[in-house]
């Protein structure tokens, strides 16, 4: 067939569009966020040379990218942490009633919806724990609303909450694969505290659901997403939210005997293997060099002082506290970013960064416009990743049963005690004594020397700053 000027023009337009899409994809990386659940700052070997947990895949990721040493979650427990990660907002700015409603407000821009609007294929696999509308007694014949597919993810496979919180069932898209119609008895492990070991609560369970299969099921689903999306023309965003090493600790047989911290180190080894499976999928699909991979934990571990003494394993490294705590062991976490050609391999950063900063950083990377009413607490660390800056944000708030404010090297906690799992949880101020806690983390990373009374002007300024941030004035 003879070419006409119109056909030639159309061919040129199509070729230009294909070339433009290819250039855009090359400039805008695939993004994979792998979020462990309850993994301590001192669990990966790349953060703790004396760790009793074998983590070769996480360690390799760090050797190929940047390891952050002062990265913090948005909260020291699951729900606020995940809200901050996806929205770029401090979690105290919303209601966290995840059992009855979706925590992320309808219409709010998330990392996923921002990327989707900018040409990304988006997918989530794993633990949501940000609620669905109309809970907890859902009408299983109707689509579940307020979840991942209504907040920017084109596809979703996962479960509603932690693996020890009933009901237990899988969700694909908007509906349960099978509703939780059966009952499972509670589980525990002798020799551990009531909330450690193979612990889960009694409750409803779906007929196809087995606790010891969940971690590998999520790994397989994530690998499938990588294989399918890597073959497509769009860049993709995968958020893999693992259920582990949160309880129940259920390592597969091949990981038994791994590490020297008992059942916990065996389960951490299993988590590390899942990370390795996703990294291998990226490599086998040819997408590794075009993909930014971020690995982190949603908060600190459930690891008591007696566990440290028993196994000689410091799950939070040199930090104080554990999951739920205002002390850094509750919210300072492993945070590793690999981005070939952009992030220097084997580099380390002590920049102050947080989960709420993922939003602004991703927006910078893909050159996306951020709506005026979105991600008001997010500060980009894109320049830190590229080695153009060594300092992150100046101030940051962590959410837990109290409130924490970081200001450079200084940390203020507006109460006495851990505020979480560690004892003492709360202490009443004594006459003439400190009303809260103030630490110089540069000199005292273990938070042992409370400077509240010796730095009254600093305390006054930081309390005023905290009040202003909470009021939306900063």
PyMOL commands that set and color helices and strands:
alter all, ss='L'
color gray80, all
select helices_A, chain A and resi 5-27+56-63+78-87+91-93+111-117+148-150+211-230+253-255+262-284+288-290+305-311+328-330+355-366+382-385+456-470
alter helices_A, ss='H'
color red, helices_A
select strands_A, chain A and resi 30-37+66-68+71-72+121-127+155-159+171-172+175-176+182-184+203-205+236-245+291-297+335-338+347-349+353-354+395-399+403-407+410-413+437-440
alter strands_A, ss='S'
color yellow, strands_A
deselect
rebuild
show_as cartoon
